[in-house]
Amino acid sequence: MSEKDVSRVGKARSAAAGTGPKREESVEREASSFAGGPILVLLVLGIGLLGYAFVAAAKPPGEPALMAAFGLGGAILLVCLGGFFVVNPNEGKVLQLFGSYVGTERTAGLRWANPFYTKRNVSLRAASLESSRLKVNDLDGNPIEIAAIVVWRVVDTAKASFQVDDHRAYVSIQSESALRHMATSYPYDAHDDDKPSLRGSLDEVADLLERELAERVSLAGVEIVEARISHLAYAPEIAQAMLQRQQAGAIIAARQKIVDGAVGMVELALARLAEHDVVELDEERKAAMVSNLLVVLCSERAVSPVVNAGTLYT
């Protein structure tokens, strides 16, 4: 093996082990530019003076050397006119010189910089993104449909321009990826009130989604302003079964409240009867009275009263 091959293998091993040279990340820095208004006035005056001088030098007998000098100066000033650019509010201009990053200009208005700079617009305005409805499995393995709305903005124009190919597409893809991961971390609906769920813990779920998404898009120089769940539902194939399950849970909860209220009313009735000595009942008659009252209070339909025309015991 030649020395060149050995060097190549060593570099590959160093990169695999993480000990090789790291690629420097682009970080935004302020560009060196000038207010465009005064420079525009100076250039216009300079072009006018050079033009007048060129015409004067061209008069007979003519002075070719002065004409060439004035013409060259005018051409240089015309080239300098290409250095003007406009920065809109909440916008950044990324300046490059022959592929090298020079800086970012954020000052709104007419600006002037090196005419050989290339200038790229990067919006600093807040943008909203609504993900498509994703079909994923929750923590319990139930298929659900989920979507989210993400509000984001660029805070580092250099990273947004050079660290990723397209920062808008990058945010969109990472939003769906973070949403899928978050949806698999919680059940759709928790049967225990102490456990968080997608439906019952919206604020907690939104905070987790926002934090995870912020970590994912930091490479692109993007800040997450807000992330919220916009759609949440069971998948159509199990929606009917889950609806019946929710209805059964609601019926059980309602029955528990009805029974608790009925028992309280029976206790109150027996206590008031004993307190005012309205009637004395033995244990058997108390049991019968409790049974009748519970039937009346817990029944779903109105009961028909039956009047006892005999004695208490017949």
C-alpha positions as CSV (number, residue, x, y, z in Angstrom):
1,M,0.0,0.0,0.0
2,S,1.4,3.4,-1.0
3,E,1.8,6.3,1.4
4,K,-1.0,8.1,-0.4
5,D,-3.4,5.2,0.3
6,V,-2.3,5.0,3.9
7,S,-3.0,8.7,4.3
8,R,-6.4,8.4,2.8
9,V,-7.3,5.4,5.0
10,G,-6.1,7.3,8.1
11,K,-8.3,10.3,7.2
12,A,-11.3,8.0,6.7
13,R,-10.7,6.4,10.1
14,S,-10.3,9.8,11.8
15,A,-13.5,11.0,10.3
16,A,-15.3,7.9,11.4
17,A,-14.0,8.2,14.9
18,G,-15.0,11.9,15.1
19,T,-11.4,13.1,15.5
20,G,-11.0,14.6,12.0
21,P,-11.4,18.3,11.1
22,K,-14.9,19.5,11.6
23,R,-16.8,21.5,9.1
24,E,-17.3,25.0,10.3
25,E,-20.9,26.2,10.4
26,S,-21.8,29.5,8.8
27,V,-22.9,32.1,11.4
28,E,-24.5,35.3,10.4
29,R,-22.4,38.5,10.7
30,E,-23.1,42.1,9.8
31,A,-22.1,43.1,6.3
32,S,-20.1,46.3,5.4
33,S,-22.4,48.5,3.4
34,F,-23.2,52.2,3.1
35,A,-26.3,54.3,2.9
36,G,-27.3,54.5,-0.7
37,G,-28.6,58.0,-0.9
38,P,-25.4,60.0,-0.5
39,I,-23.4,57.6,-2.7
40,L,-26.0,57.9,-5.4
41,V,-25.7,61.7,-5.4
42,L,-21.9,61.5,-5.6
43,L,-21.9,59.0,-8.4
44,V,-24.4,61.0,-10.5
45,L,-22.3,64.1,-10.0
46,G,-19.1,62.2,-10.8
47,I,-20.6,60.8,-14.0
48,G,-21.8,64.2,-15.0
49,L,-18.4,65.9,-14.4
50,L,-16.5,63.1,-16.2
51,G,-18.9,63.4,-19.1
52,Y,-18.4,67.1,-19.4
53,A,-14.7,66.7,-19.1
54,F,-14.7,64.0,-21.8
55,V,-16.7,66.3,-24.2
56,A,-14.3,69.2,-23.4
57,A,-11.2,67.0,-24.1
58,A,-12.8,65.8,-27.4
59,K,-12.9,69.3,-28.9
60,P,-10.3,70.1,-31.6
61,P,-7.5,69.5,-31.6
62,G,-8.5,66.9,-29.0
63,E,-6.5,65.2,-26.3
64,P,-6.7,61.4,-26.7
65,A,-5.0,60.6,-23.4
66,L,-7.5,62.7,-21.4
67,M,-10.4,61.3,-23.3
68,A,-9.3,57.8,-22.5
69,A,-8.8,58.7,-18.8
70,F,-12.2,60.4,-18.5
71,G,-13.9,57.5,-20.4
72,L,-12.3,54.9,-18.1
73,G,-13.4,56.9,-15.0
74,G,-16.9,57.1,-16.3
75,A,-17.0,53.4,-17.0
76,I,-15.8,52.7,-13.4
77,L,-18.5,55.0,-12.0
78,L,-21.1,53.2,-14.1
79,V,-20.0,49.9,-12.8
80,C,-20.3,51.3,-9.3
81,L,-24.0,51.9,-10.0
82,G,-24.4,48.1,-9.8
83,G,-23.7,48.2,-6.1
84,F,-27.0,49.6,-5.1
85,F,-29.7,47.4,-3.6
86,V,-32.9,47.8,-1.6
87,V,-33.5,46.1,1.8
88,N,-37.2,45.8,2.7
89,P,-38.5,45.8,6.3
90,N,-38.1,42.4,8.0
91,E,-35.7,41.2,5.2
92,G,-32.1,40.4,5.1
93,K,-29.7,40.6,2.1
94,V,-27.0,37.8,2.2
95,L,-23.9,39.2,0.4
96,Q,-21.3,36.9,-1.3
97,L,-18.1,37.6,-3.1
98,F,-17.2,34.9,-5.6
99,G,-18.9,32.3,-3.5
100,S,-17.5,33.5,-0.1
101,Y,-20.0,34.7,2.5
102,V,-19.4,38.3,3.3
103,G,-22.2,39.2,5.7
104,T,-25.9,40.1,5.9
105,E,-27.4,43.5,5.7
106,R,-30.6,44.0,7.7
107,T,-30.9,47.8,7.6
108,A,-34.0,48.7,5.6
109,G,-33.7,51.2,2.8
110,L,-31.4,51.9,-0.2
111,R,-27.9,50.5,0.5
112,W,-24.6,50.4,-1.5
113,A,-21.9,47.7,-1.3
114,N,-19.2,46.3,-3.6
115,P,-20.9,45.9,-7.0
116,F,-19.3,42.5,-7.4
117,Y,-21.3,41.2,-4.5
118,T,-24.1,38.8,-5.2
119,K,-27.2,39.5,-3.1
120,R,-29.8,37.0,-2.0
121,N,-33.1,37.9,-0.2
122,V,-34.0,36.0,3.0
123,S,-37.3,36.9,4.6
124,L,-37.2,37.5,8.4
125,R,-41.0,37.6,8.7
126,A,-43.0,35.0,10.7
127,A,-44.4,32.2,8.5
128,S,-47.0,29.6,9.3
129,L,-47.0,26.0,8.2
130,E,-49.9,23.5,8.4
131,S,-48.8,20.0,8.1
132,S,-50.8,17.4,6.2
133,R,-52.9,15.0,8.1
134,L,-50.6,12.2,9.2
135,K,-51.8,8.7,10.0
136,V,-49.7,7.3,12.9
137,N,-50.1,4.9,15.8
138,D,-50.3,6.4,19.3
139,L,-48.6,4.9,22.4
140,D,-51.3,2.3,22.7
141,G,-50.9,1.2,19.1
142,N,-54.2,2.8,17.9
143,P,-54.1,4.4,14.5
144,I,-54.9,8.1,14.6
145,E,-54.9,11.1,12.3
146,I,-53.0,14.2,13.5
147,A,-51.9,17.5,12.0
148,A,-50.3,20.6,13.4
149,I,-49.8,24.3,12.7
150,V,-46.2,25.6,13.1
151,V,-45.3,29.3,13.3
152,W,-41.6,30.0,12.5
153,R,-39.1,32.6,11.4
154,V,-35.5,32.9,10.3
155,V,-33.1,34.3,12.9
156,D,-29.8,33.4,11.3
157,T,-29.7,34.1,7.5
158,A,-26.3,32.5,7.1
159,K,-27.5,29.1,8.4
160,A,-30.7,29.4,6.4
161,S,-28.8,30.0,3.2
162,F,-25.8,27.7,3.5
163,Q,-26.5,25.0,6.1
164,V,-29.5,23.5,4.3
165,D,-30.5,23.4,0.7
166,D,-34.0,24.9,1.1
167,H,-34.9,26.1,4.7
168,R,-38.6,26.2,3.9
169,A,-38.7,22.6,2.7
170,Y,-36.4,21.6,5.6
171,V,-38.8,23.1,8.2
172,S,-41.8,21.4,6.5
173,I,-40.1,17.9,6.6
174,Q,-38.8,18.3,10.1
175,S,-42.3,19.4,11.3
176,E,-43.9,16.2,10.1
177,S,-41.0,14.1,11.5
178,A,-41.3,15.8,15.0
179,L,-45.1,15.4,14.9
180,R,-44.9,11.7,14.1
181,H,-42.4,11.1,17.0
182,M,-44.5,13.1,19.4
183,A,-47.8,11.3,18.5
184,T,-46.2,7.9,19.3
185,S,-45.2,9.2,22.8
186,Y,-48.7,9.7,24.1
187,P,-52.0,7.7,24.0
188,Y,-54.9,9.3,22.3
189,D,-57.0,9.2,25.4
190,A,-55.8,8.3,28.9
191,H,-58.1,6.2,31.1
192,D,-56.2,7.3,34.1
193,D,-56.6,11.0,34.9
194,D,-53.0,11.3,36.2
195,K,-51.5,10.2,32.8
196,P,-51.1,12.8,30.0
197,S,-52.7,12.1,26.6
198,L,-53.0,13.8,23.2
199,R,-56.6,14.8,23.7
200,G,-56.4,15.7,27.4
201,S,-53.0,17.4,27.7
202,L,-53.0,19.8,24.7
203,D,-50.7,22.3,26.3
204,E,-48.1,19.8,27.4
205,V,-48.2,18.1,24.0
206,A,-47.8,21.5,22.3
207,D,-44.8,22.4,24.5
208,L,-43.1,19.0,23.7
209,L,-43.7,19.5,20.0
210,E,-42.3,23.0,20.1
211,R,-39.2,22.0,22.0
212,E,-38.4,19.0,19.8
213,L,-39.0,20.9,16.6
214,A,-36.8,23.8,17.8
215,E,-33.9,21.4,18.2
216,R,-34.5,19.9,14.8
217,V,-34.6,23.2,12.9
218,S,-31.8,25.0,14.7
219,L,-29.4,23.8,12.1
220,A,-31.2,26.0,9.5
221,G,-31.2,29.1,11.7
222,V,-34.9,28.9,12.3
223,E,-36.8,29.8,15.5
224,I,-40.1,28.2,16.4
225,V,-42.6,30.7,17.6
226,E,-45.5,28.4,18.2
227,A,-46.6,24.8,17.5
228,R,-50.2,23.6,18.0
229,I,-52.2,20.5,17.2
230,S,-54.8,21.5,14.6
231,H,-56.5,18.1,14.0
232,L,-56.7,15.0,16.1
233,A,-59.0,12.0,15.5
234,Y,-59.1,8.3,15.4
235,A,-58.5,6.7,12.1
236,P,-61.7,5.9,10.2
237,E,-61.3,2.1,10.6
238,I,-61.5,2.2,14.4
239,A,-63.4,5.5,14.9
240,Q,-66.8,3.8,15.4
241,A,-65.4,1.3,18.0
242,M,-63.6,4.0,19.9
243,L,-66.8,6.1,19.9
244,Q,-68.7,3.3,21.5
245,R,-65.9,2.9,24.0
246,Q,-66.1,6.6,24.9
247,Q,-69.9,6.5,25.1
248,A,-69.7,3.5,27.5
249,G,-67.2,5.4,29.7
250,A,-69.5,8.4,29.7
251,I,-72.5,6.3,30.7
252,I,-70.5,4.6,33.5
253,A,-69.4,8.0,34.8
254,A,-73.0,9.4,34.7
255,R,-74.3,6.3,36.5
256,Q,-71.8,6.7,39.3
257,K,-72.9,10.3,39.9
258,I,-76.6,9.3,39.8
259,V,-76.0,6.5,42.3
260,D,-73.9,8.8,44.6
261,G,-76.7,11.4,44.5
262,A,-79.5,8.7,45.1
263,V,-77.7,7.3,48.1
264,G,-77.3,10.7,49.6
265,M,-81.0,11.5,49.1
266,V,-82.0,8.1,50.7
267,E,-79.8,8.8,53.7
268,L,-81.3,12.3,54.1
269,A,-84.8,10.9,53.9
270,L,-84.2,8.3,56.6
271,A,-82.5,10.8,58.8
272,R,-85.4,13.3,58.5
273,L,-88.0,10.7,59.2
274,A,-86.2,9.6,62.3
275,E,-85.5,13.1,63.4
276,H,-89.2,14.2,63.3
277,D,-90.6,10.8,64.5
278,V,-92.9,10.6,61.5
279,V,-92.9,6.8,61.4
280,E,-91.0,4.0,63.0
281,L,-89.7,1.4,60.6
282,D,-88.0,-1.8,61.4
283,E,-85.0,-3.0,59.4
284,E,-87.0,-4.9,56.9
285,R,-89.2,-1.9,56.1
286,K,-86.2,0.4,55.9
287,A,-84.6,-2.0,53.4
288,A,-87.8,-2.0,51.3
289,M,-88.0,1.8,51.5
290,V,-84.4,2.1,50.4
291,S,-84.9,-0.3,47.5
292,N,-88.0,1.6,46.3
293,L,-86.3,5.0,46.6
294,L,-83.2,3.8,44.7
295,V,-85.4,2.4,41.9
296,V,-87.2,5.7,41.6
297,L,-84.1,7.9,41.7
298,C,-81.9,5.7,39.5
299,S,-84.5,4.8,36.9
300,E,-84.1,6.3,33.4
301,R,-87.8,6.6,33.0
302,A,-90.6,8.2,35.1
303,V,-92.1,5.6,37.5
304,S,-95.8,5.1,38.1
305,P,-96.7,5.6,41.8
306,V,-98.7,2.8,43.6
307,V,-100.9,3.8,46.5
308,N,-101.1,1.3,49.3
309,A,-104.7,1.3,50.4
310,G,-104.1,-1.2,53.3
311,T,-101.8,-1.0,56.3
312,L,-98.1,-0.6,56.3
313,Y,-97.6,-4.3,56.4
314,T,-100.2,-5.4,53.8
